């Protein structure tokens, strides 16, 4: 399954496994939307909608300043939370957006939140969603946002969920409902794009979103831990996080977690989702393609990195030093 196979706009139910969707997110085309996977909450329509907005707000803070126009100079490590100078700077940059009229104020408050100044949550929910629908895809050089909303169980208040999904889609955000709990929501069209299972074997739902090129994933404790260990190693200077690797003219480029060009070494840091049948099979295909293109591949689990990052770094060092050209 590829994202190009999925419908854009409105709300649809997709009988696809979470693992199949996660595998598709590893191989994005230039025209694909930015996809955020998140669990839907419960309660009233207002509660469900607020849960979506709060989850997306957390993603935007993690990705800052990638979505802020002209903020390439603003390195995260250099900003002081609450700094008045930085706060004024990001407020000004937020108004240089290319979005619809009125989004600048909400973007400004979102940027101020990212540097430690609260206030975004006090804005009307629609203004917050409009700012997020603009900011998140632009973090990746894209213009469209899609939400894969996971429902593992049938909602106790179906009308609340349908009302919230319609409200989110009203901001121009594509909503895909996946998981067995989406089946009763038959007011939304059912689009068959894959024969995968219903996702019941996948890990518990959580907020998932793509990495940014050149950086460890903000939500991956394992990638962050490995980066801390590698920062102190002279042999690891020429490394690139979450970058595209060419496989030849007959294959699309693939995104890898970590690349050492000099040794043609790819390092993958795998979370629990890589143990699903769909993701496991996709990983094996990617590894074979990388090997045929002349790359070596090392895979480590999150648990291995977090429990013994020194051993992981030593293994990587041994391969880099052996094959460095």
Secondary structure, DSSP 8 states (H G I E B T S, - for coil): --GGGS--SSEEEE---HHHHHHHHTS--TT--EEEEEE---SSHHHHHHHHHHHHHHHHHHHTTTTSTT-TT--GGG--TT-HHHHHHHHHHHTT--S-TTHHHHHHHHHHHHTT---GGGS-HHHHHHHHHHHHHHTTT---EEEEEE-SS--S-HHHHHHHHHHHHTTT-EEEEESGGGTT-TTSEEE-------STTS-----EE---TTS--TT-HHHHHHHHHHHT-GGGSSEEEEEEE---TTS--EEEEEEEGGGTEEEEEE-GGGGSHHHHHHHHHHHHHHHHTT-EEEEEEHHHHHH-HHHHHHHHHHHHHHH--
